[in-house]
Amino acid sequence: MPPALQSDWKSLPLPAKRVELSIKHTFTQSEMDFIRNGVIPRQMEDKWFIYFADDALHFHRSWTGFCIYIARFAHPAAST
């Protein structure tokens, strides 16, 4: 199955009022491959639309399209 794209579902921008958190975690290549696929809702119970773009994972509520989270990823060499 091809990876999820922003154009696959309704997606509104992240609100201006937000909080930033810094989390350091390392993922394996296979984990990153899985993450980059994202999630396209298939039924009403699927509450999230998730896609990967510009080194960030975007989480949107499937019914409203509201952006709730954006997780930014840094390459190991860039995180020093």
MMTF fields as JSON, N, C-alpha, C and O atoms, coordinates in Angstrom:
{
  "mmtfVersion": "1.0.0",
  "mmtfProducer": "UNKNOWN",
  "numBonds": 319,
  "numAtoms": 320,
  "numGroups": 80,
  "numChains": 1,
  "numModels": 1,
  "chainsPerModel": [1],
  "groupsPerChain": [80],
  "chainIdList": ["A"],
  "bondAtomList": [4, 2, 8, 6, 12, 10, 16, 14, 20, 18, 24, 22, 28, 26, 32, 30, 36, 34, 40, 38, 44, 42, 48, 46, 52, 50, 56, 54, 60, 58, 64, 62, 68, 66, 72, 70, 76, 74, 80, 78, 84, 82, 88, 86, 92, 90, 96, 94, 100, 98, 104, 102, 108, 106, 112, 110, 116, 114, 120, 118, 124, 122, 128, 126, 132, 130, 136, 134, 140, 138, 144, 142, 148, 146, 152, 150, 156, 154, 160, 158, 164, 162, 168, 166, 172, 170, 176, 174, 180, 178, 184, 182, 188, 186, 192, 190, 196, 194, 200, 198, 204, 202, 208, 206, 212, 210, 216, 214, 220, 218, 224, 222, 228, 226, 232, 230, 236, 234, 240, 238, 244, 242, 248, 246, 252, 250, 256, 254, 260, 258, 264, 262, 268, 266, 272, 270, 276, 274, 280, 278, 284, 282, 288, 286, 292, 290, 296, 294, 300, 298, 304, 302, 308, 306, 312, 310, 316, 314],
  "bondOrderList": [1, 1, 1, 1, 1, 1, 1, 1, 1, 1, 1, 1, 1, 1, 1, 1, 1, 1, 1, 1, 1, 1, 1, 1, 1, 1, 1, 1, 1, 1, 1, 1, 1, 1, 1, 1, 1, 1, 1, 1, 1, 1, 1, 1, 1, 1, 1, 1, 1, 1, 1, 1, 1, 1, 1, 1, 1, 1, 1, 1, 1, 1, 1, 1, 1, 1, 1, 1, 1, 1, 1, 1, 1, 1, 1, 1, 1, 1, 1],
  "groupList": [{"groupName": "MET", "atomNameList": ["N", "CA", "C", "O"], "elementList": ["N", "C", "C", "O"], "formalChargeList": [0, 0, 0, 0], "bondAtomList": [1, 0, 2, 1, 3, 2], "bondOrderList": [1, 1, 2], "singleLetterCode": "M", "chemCompType": "L-PEPTIDE LINKING"}, {"groupName": "PRO", "atomNameList": ["N", "CA", "C", "O"], "elementList": ["N", "C", "C", "O"], "formalChargeList": [0, 0, 0, 0], "bondAtomList": [1, 0, 2, 1, 3, 2], "bondOrderList": [1, 1, 2], "singleLetterCode": "P", "chemCompType": "L-PEPTIDE LINKING"}, {"groupName": "ALA", "atomNameList": ["N", "CA", "C", "O"], "elementList": ["N", "C", "C", "O"], "formalChargeList": [0, 0, 0, 0], "bondAtomList": [1, 0, 2, 1, 3, 2], "bondOrderList": [1, 1, 2], "singleLetterCode": "A", "chemCompType": "L-PEPTIDE LINKING"}, {"groupName": "LEU", "atomNameList": ["N", "CA", "C", "O"], "elementList": ["N", "C", "C", "O"], "formalChargeList": [0, 0, 0, 0], "bondAtomList": [1, 0, 2, 1, 3, 2], "bondOrderList": [1, 1, 2], "singleLetterCode": "L", "chemCompType": "L-PEPTIDE LINKING"}, {"groupName": "GLN", "atomNameList": ["N", "CA", "C", "O"], "elementList": ["N", "C", "C", "O"], "formalChargeList": [0, 0, 0, 0], "bondAtomList": [1, 0, 2, 1, 3, 2], "bondOrderList": [1, 1, 2], "singleLetterCode": "Q", "chemCompType": "L-PEPTIDE LINKING"}, {"groupName": "SER", "atomNameList": ["N", "CA", "C", "O"], "elementList": ["N", "C", "C", "O"], "formalChargeList": [0, 0, 0, 0], "bondAtomList": [1, 0, 2, 1, 3, 2], "bondOrderList": [1, 1, 2], "singleLetterCode": "S", "chemCompType": "L-PEPTIDE LINKING"}, {"groupName": "ASP", "atomNameList": ["N", "CA", "C", "O"], "elementList": ["N", "C", "C", "O"], "formalChargeList": [0, 0, 0, 0], "bondAtomList": [1, 0, 2, 1, 3, 2], "bondOrderList": [1, 1, 2], "singleLetterCode": "D", "chemCompType": "L-PEPTIDE LINKING"}, {"groupName": "TRP", "atomNameList": ["N", "CA", "C", "O"], "elementList": ["N", "C", "C", "O"], "formalChargeList": [0, 0, 0, 0], "bondAtomList": [1, 0, 2, 1, 3, 2], "bondOrderList": [1, 1, 2], "singleLetterCode": "W", "chemCompType": "L-PEPTIDE LINKING"}, {"groupName": "LYS", "atomNameList": ["N", "CA", "C", "O"], "elementList": ["N", "C", "C", "O"], "formalChargeList": [0, 0, 0, 0], "bondAtomList": [1, 0, 2, 1, 3, 2], "bondOrderList": [1, 1, 2], "singleLetterCode": "K", "chemCompType": "L-PEPTIDE LINKING"}, {"groupName": "ARG", "atomNameList": ["N", "CA", "C", "O"], "elementList": ["N", "C", "C", "O"], "formalChargeList": [0, 0, 0, 0], "bondAtomList": [1, 0, 2, 1, 3, 2], "bondOrderList": [1, 1, 2], "singleLetterCode": "R", "chemCompType": "L-PEPTIDE LINKING"}, {"groupName": "VAL", "atomNameList": ["N", "CA", "C", "O"], "elementList": ["N", "C", "C", "O"], "formalChargeList": [0, 0, 0, 0], "bondAtomList": [1, 0, 2, 1, 3, 2], "bondOrderList": [1, 1, 2], "singleLetterCode": "V", "chemCompType": "L-PEPTIDE LINKING"}, {"groupName": "GLU", "atomNameList": ["N", "CA", "C", "O"], "elementList": ["N", "C", "C", "O"], "formalChargeList": [0, 0, 0, 0], "bondAtomList": [1, 0, 2, 1, 3, 2], "bondOrderList": [1, 1, 2], "singleLetterCode": "E", "chemCompType": "L-PEPTIDE LINKING"}, {"groupName": "ILE", "atomNameList": ["N", "CA", "C", "O"], "elementList": ["N", "C", "C", "O"], "formalChargeList": [0, 0, 0, 0], "bondAtomList": [1, 0, 2, 1, 3, 2], "bondOrderList": [1, 1, 2], "singleLetterCode": "I", "chemCompType": "L-PEPTIDE LINKING"}, {"groupName": "HIS", "atomNameList": ["N", "CA", "C", "O"], "elementList": ["N", "C", "C", "O"], "formalChargeList": [0, 0, 0, 0], "bondAtomList": [1, 0, 2, 1, 3, 2], "bondOrderList": [1, 1, 2], "singleLetterCode": "H", "chemCompType": "L-PEPTIDE LINKING"}, {"groupName": "THR", "atomNameList": ["N", "CA", "C", "O"], "elementList": ["N", "C", "C", "O"], "formalChargeList": [0, 0, 0, 0], "bondAtomList": [1, 0, 2, 1, 3, 2], "bondOrderList": [1, 1, 2], "singleLetterCode": "T", "chemCompType": "L-PEPTIDE LINKING"}, {"groupName": "PHE", "atomNameList": ["N", "CA", "C", "O"], "elementList": ["N", "C", "C", "O"], "formalChargeList": [0, 0, 0, 0], "bondAtomList": [1, 0, 2, 1, 3, 2], "bondOrderList": [1, 1, 2], "singleLetterCode": "F", "chemCompType": "L-PEPTIDE LINKING"}, {"groupName": "ASN", "atomNameList": ["N", "CA", "C", "O"], "elementList": ["N", "C", "C", "O"], "formalChargeList": [0, 0, 0, 0], "bondAtomList": [1, 0, 2, 1, 3, 2], "bondOrderList": [1, 1, 2], "singleLetterCode": "N", "chemCompType": "L-PEPTIDE LINKING"}, {"groupName": "GLY", "atomNameList": ["N", "CA", "C", "O"], "elementList": ["N", "C", "C", "O"], "formalChargeList": [0, 0, 0, 0], "bondAtomList": [1, 0, 2, 1, 3, 2], "bondOrderList": [1, 1, 2], "singleLetterCode": "G", "chemCompType": "PEPTIDE LINKING"}, {"groupName": "TYR", "atomNameList": ["N", "CA", "C", "O"], "elementList": ["N", "C", "C", "O"], "formalChargeList": [0, 0, 0, 0], "bondAtomList": [1, 0, 2, 1, 3, 2], "bondOrderList": [1, 1, 2], "singleLetterCode": "Y", "chemCompType": "L-PEPTIDE LINKING"}, {"groupName": "CYS", "atomNameList": ["N", "CA", "C", "O"], "elementList": ["N", "C", "C", "O"], "formalChargeList": [0, 0, 0, 0], "bondAtomList": [1, 0, 2, 1, 3, 2], "bondOrderList": [1, 1, 2], "singleLetterCode": "C", "chemCompType": "L-PEPTIDE LINKING"}],
  "groupTypeList": [0, 1, 1, 2, 3, 4, 5, 6, 7, 8, 5, 3, 1, 3, 1, 2, 8, 9, 10, 11, 3, 5, 12, 8, 13, 14, 15, 14, 4, 5, 11, 0, 6, 15, 12, 9, 16, 17, 10, 12, 1, 9, 4, 0, 11, 6, 8, 7, 15, 12, 18, 15, 2, 6, 6, 2, 3, 13, 15, 13, 9, 5, 7, 14, 17, 15, 19, 12, 18, 12, 2, 9, 15, 2, 13, 1, 2, 2, 5, 14],
  "groupIdList": [1, 2, 3, 4, 5, 6, 7, 8, 9, 10, 11, 12, 13, 14, 15, 16, 17, 18, 19, 20, 21, 22, 23, 24, 25, 26, 27, 28, 29, 30, 31, 32, 33, 34, 35, 36, 37, 38, 39, 40, 41, 42, 43, 44, 45, 46, 47, 48, 49, 50, 51, 52, 53, 54, 55, 56, 57, 58, 59, 60, 61, 62, 63, 64, 65, 66, 67, 68, 69, 70, 71, 72, 73, 74, 75, 76, 77, 78, 79, 80],
  "secStructList": [7, 7, 7, 7, 7, 4, 4, 4, 1, 7, 7, 7, 7, 7, 7, 1, 1, 7, 7, 7, 7, 7, 7, 7, 7, 7, 7, 7, 2, 2, 2, 2, 2, 2, 2, 2, 2, 7, 5, 7, 7, 7, 1, 6, 6, 7, 7, 3, 3, 3, 3, 3, 3, 6, 6, 3, 3, 3, 3, 3, 3, 6, 6, 6, 7, 7, 3, 3, 3, 3, 3, 3, 7, 7, 7, 4, 4, 4, 4, 7],
  "xCoordList": [0.846, 0.0, 0.893, 1.858, 0.579, 1.403, 1.245, 0.235, 2.251, 2.156, 1.039, 0.667, 0.519, -0.514, 0.077, 1.219, -0.706, -0.318, -1.306, -2.451, -0.89, -1.774, -3.047, -4.121, -2.94, -4.093, -5.082, -6.14, -4.757, -5.636, -6.847, -7.789, -6.832, -7.896, -7.988, -7.065, -9.074, -9.212, -8.156, -8.033, -7.392, -6.361, -6.246, -5.857, -6.588, -6.502, -5.174, -4.602, -4.666, -3.372, -3.412, -4.474, -2.229, -2.073, -2.449, -2.033, -3.216, -3.6, -2.373, -1.331, -2.512, -1.414, -1.087, 0.078, -2.118, -1.904, -1.523, -2.332, -0.285, 0.199, 1.374, 1.924, 1.749, 2.88, 3.872, 3.486, 5.151, 6.183, 6.853, 7.172, 7.059, 7.755, 8.975, 8.95, 10.03, 11.229, 11.409, 11.511, 11.448, 11.602, 12.714, 12.734, 13.638, 14.71, 14.47, 14.383, 14.365, 14.163, 14.771, 14.688, 15.369, 15.961, 15.11, 14.709, 14.841, 14.066, 14.976, 15.903, 14.708, 15.44, 14.938, 13.915, 15.66, 15.241, 13.883, 13.043, 13.655, 12.363, 11.229, 10.115, 11.486, 10.468, 10.148, 8.983, 11.177, 10.949, 10.193, 9.36, 10.477, 9.731, 8.252, 7.399, 7.942, 6.559, 5.913, 4.78, 6.628, 6.128, 5.816, 4.784, 6.7, 6.53, 5.283, 4.798, 4.773, 3.564, 2.324, 1.402, 2.275, 1.121, -0.097, 0.015, -1.26, -2.519, -3.638, -3.828, -4.357, -5.557, -6.747, -6.797, -7.715, -8.868, -9.614, -9.795, -10.043, -10.774, -12.228, -13.066, -12.528, -13.892, -14.151, -13.218, -15.377, -15.76, -15.006, -14.772, -14.629, -13.934, -12.475, -11.844, -11.937, -10.56, -10.552, -11.067, -9.975, -10.08, -8.972, -9.055, -7.934, -6.783, -6.462, -6.573, -6.065, -5.43, -4.013, -3.821, -3.03, -1.632, -0.818, -0.908, -0.029, 0.852, 2.216, 2.336, 3.24, 4.607, 5.01, 4.918, 5.457, 5.911, 6.932, 6.789, 7.957, 8.981, 9.584, 9.705, 9.963, 10.565, 9.674, 10.177, 8.358, 7.42, 6.218, 5.759, 5.726, 4.534, 3.365, 3.384, 2.354, 1.209, 0.019, -0.356, -0.567, -1.706, -2.958, -3.008, -3.961, -5.221, -6.372, -6.369, -7.351, -8.566, -9.303, -9.492, -9.713, -10.279, -11.622, -11.886, -12.455, -13.785, -13.73, -14.465, -12.867, -12.838, -11.708, -11.808, -10.637, -9.465, -8.539, -7.494, -8.914, -8.078, -6.717, -6.631, -5.658, -4.315, -4.153, -4.359, -3.787, -3.651, -2.18, -1.789, -1.376, 0.051, 0.865, 0.391, 2.095, 3.111, 4.38, 4.878, 4.894, 6.144, 7.238, 7.172, 8.237, 9.337, 10.481, 10.797, 11.091, 12.17, 13.459, 13.459, 14.553, 15.877, 16.748, 16.674, 17.562, 18.511, 19.583, 19.915, 20.139, 21.131, 22.267, 22.67, 22.791, 23.892, 23.45, 24.266, 22.171, 21.661, 21.236, 20.937, 21.199, 20.678, 21.74, 21.437, 22.962, 24.035, 24.059, 24.896],
  "yCoordList": [-1.179, 0.0, 1.245, 1.309, 2.24, 3.452, 4.263, 4.144, 5.092, 5.902, 6.943, 7.387, 7.318, 8.353, 9.695, 10.011, 10.476, 11.825, 12.827, 12.47, 14.063, 15.089, 15.206, 15.461, 15.027, 15.166, 14.005, 14.054, 12.958, 11.801, 12.037, 11.246, 13.114, 13.31, 14.79, 15.55, 15.199, 16.579, 16.846, 16.085, 17.927, 18.246, 19.752, 20.472, 20.208, 21.621, 21.869, 20.938, 23.125, 23.402, 23.321, 23.381, 23.183, 23.189, 24.573, 25.571, 24.667, 25.978, 26.788, 26.222, 28.103, 28.98, 28.793, 28.862, 28.556, 28.348, 26.887, 25.987, 26.658, 25.29, 25.268, 26.309, 24.079, 23.857, 22.959, 21.996, 23.282, 22.438, 21.608, 22.109, 20.341, 19.425, 18.883, 18.694, 18.638, 18.058, 16.646, 16.434, 15.693, 14.284, 13.707, 13.894, 13.009, 12.366, 10.864, 10.222, 10.321, 8.883, 8.478, 9.223, 7.322, 6.814, 5.669, 4.774, 5.713, 4.668, 3.898, 4.465, 2.624, 1.821, 2.197, 2.866, 1.765, 2.035, 1.4, 2.021, 0.186, -0.464, 0.254, 0.329, 0.775, 1.549, 2.835, 3.218, 3.498, 4.723, 4.434, 5.236, 3.311, 2.93, 2.772, 3.205, 2.156, 1.975, 3.329, 3.583, 4.194, 5.519, 6.343, 7.012, 6.299, 7.092, 6.681, 7.461, 5.493, 5.058, 5.812, 5.999, 6.252, 6.97, 6.066, 4.841, 6.689, 5.955, 6.7, 7.9, 5.994, 6.54, 5.809, 4.58, 6.546, 5.886, 5.019, 5.406, 3.846, 2.918, 2.74, 2.302, 3.083, 2.942, 4.024, 4.702, 4.189, 5.259, 5.215, 6.254, 4.027, 3.892, 4.35, 4.557, 4.511, 4.984, 6.485, 7.25, 6.895, 8.291, 9.194, 10.411, 8.635, 9.429, 9.311, 8.238, 10.428, 10.468, 10.958, 12.036, 10.175, 10.479, 10.378, 9.392, 11.402, 11.357, 11.946, 12.744, 11.546, 11.992, 12.913, 12.531, 14.13, 15.096, 16.026, 16.426, 16.371, 17.325, 16.929, 17.762, 15.663, 15.121, 15.304, 15.463, 15.283, 15.425, 14.511, 14.299, 13.979, 13.144, 14.013, 14.542, 14.152, 15.021, 14.16, 13.224, 14.482, 13.74, 14.61, 15.685, 14.148, 14.873, 13.989, 12.778, 14.609, 13.875, 13.587, 14.483, 12.352, 11.949, 12.625, 12.949, 12.84, 13.405, 14.895, 15.386, 15.62, 17.083, 17.581, 18.667, 16.811, 17.254, 18.13, 18.558, 18.409, 19.265, 18.622, 17.437, 19.409, 18.941, 19.013, 20.068, 17.897, 17.83, 17.788, 18.418, 17.051, 16.903, 16.971, 16.61, 17.44, 17.277, 16.829, 17.516, 15.683, 15.153, 15.337, 14.759, 16.137, 16.399, 15.43, 15.128, 14.954, 13.979, 14.612, 15.317, 14.352, 14.831, 13.64, 12.602, 13.786, 12.728, 12.693, 13.743, 11.53, 11.412, 12.425, 12.975, 12.689, 13.628, 15.059, 15.866, 15.389, 16.729, 16.969, 18.106, 15.94, 16.102, 16.364, 16.331, 16.619, 16.89, 18.324, 18.718],
  "zCoordList": [0.0, 0.0, 0.0, 0.761, -0.851, -0.89, 0.395, 1.088, 0.713, 1.93, 1.842, 0.756, 2.996, 3.07, 2.658, 2.992, 1.934, 1.521, 2.089, 2.368, 2.264, 2.798, 1.965, 2.51, 0.684, -0.209, -0.12, -0.748, 0.652, 0.775, 1.685, 1.669, 2.475, 3.46, 3.793, 3.5, 4.392, 4.858, 5.924, 6.884, 5.757, 6.744, 6.916, 5.997, 8.097, 8.452, 9.166, 9.733, 9.148, 9.772, 11.302, 11.923, 11.878, 13.334, 13.853, 13.264, 14.93, 15.466, 15.906, 16.238, 15.902, 16.319, 17.799, 18.192, 18.623, 20.053, 20.272, 20.047, 20.714, 20.9, 21.852, 22.211, 22.252, 23.148, 22.425, 21.763, 22.557, 21.962, 23.045, 24.123, 22.745, 23.639, 22.907, 21.691, 23.652, 23.054, 23.588, 24.797, 22.682, 23.054, 22.203, 20.987, 22.838, 22.094, 22.082, 23.128, 20.88, 20.721, 19.389, 18.413, 19.346, 18.122, 17.585, 18.329, 16.282, 15.622, 14.668, 14.09, 14.511, 13.525, 12.133, 11.991, 11.125, 9.747, 9.456, 8.803, 9.923, 9.668, 10.409, 9.891, 11.592, 12.307, 11.545, 11.433, 11.024, 10.262, 8.962, 8.539, 8.338, 7.133, 7.454, 6.679, 8.587, 9.032, 9.341, 8.934, 10.057, 10.43, 9.185, 9.127, 8.193, 6.973, 6.172, 5.352, 6.393, 5.683, 6.133, 5.338, 7.389, 7.888, 8.023, 7.99, 8.176, 8.362, 7.634, 7.833, 6.811, 6.18, 6.789, 6.748, 7.359, 7.974, 6.967, 5.812, 7.416, 6.547, 6.983, 6.195, 8.25, 8.754, 9.798, 10.228, 10.199, 11.123, 12.449, 13.065, 12.886, 14.17, 14.096, 15.133, 12.894, 12.738, 12.97, 12.155, 14.064, 14.49, 13.974, 14.14, 13.351, 12.951, 11.465, 10.871, 10.884, 9.57, 9.834, 10.396, 9.434, 9.74, 8.455, 7.724, 8.193, 7.028, 7.378, 8.308, 6.626, 6.842, 5.704, 4.537, 6.028, 5.019, 5.644, 6.8, 4.89, 5.341, 6.685, 7.583, 6.823, 8.054, 9.281, 10.393, 9.085, 10.201, 9.993, 8.871, 11.101, 11.094, 11.569, 12.681, 10.717, 10.986, 11.403, 10.697, 12.549, 13.103, 13.026, 13.624, 12.295, 12.147, 12.615, 12.396, 13.261, 13.605, 12.302, 11.48, 12.119, 10.836, 10.528, 9.37, 11.512, 11.25, 10.957, 10.099, 11.661, 11.528, 10.643, 10.071, 10.519, 9.786, 10.614, 10.124, 11.889, 12.742, 12.989, 13.314, 12.834, 13.157, 14.679, 15.28, 15.291, 16.74, 17.152, 18.135, 16.408, 16.713, 15.431, 14.354, 15.568, 14.531, 15.243, 16.136, 14.846, 15.419, 14.376, 13.291, 14.701, 13.773, 14.051, 15.202, 12.973, 13.068, 12.556, 11.547, 13.26, 12.847, 12.513, 13.172, 11.505, 11.161, 12.236, 12.787, 12.558, 13.642, 13.547, 14.572, 12.37, 12.233, 12.547, 12.991, 12.323, 12.55, 13.986, 14.348, 14.811, 16.175, 17.217, 18.409, 16.821, 17.797, 18.212, 19.024]
}
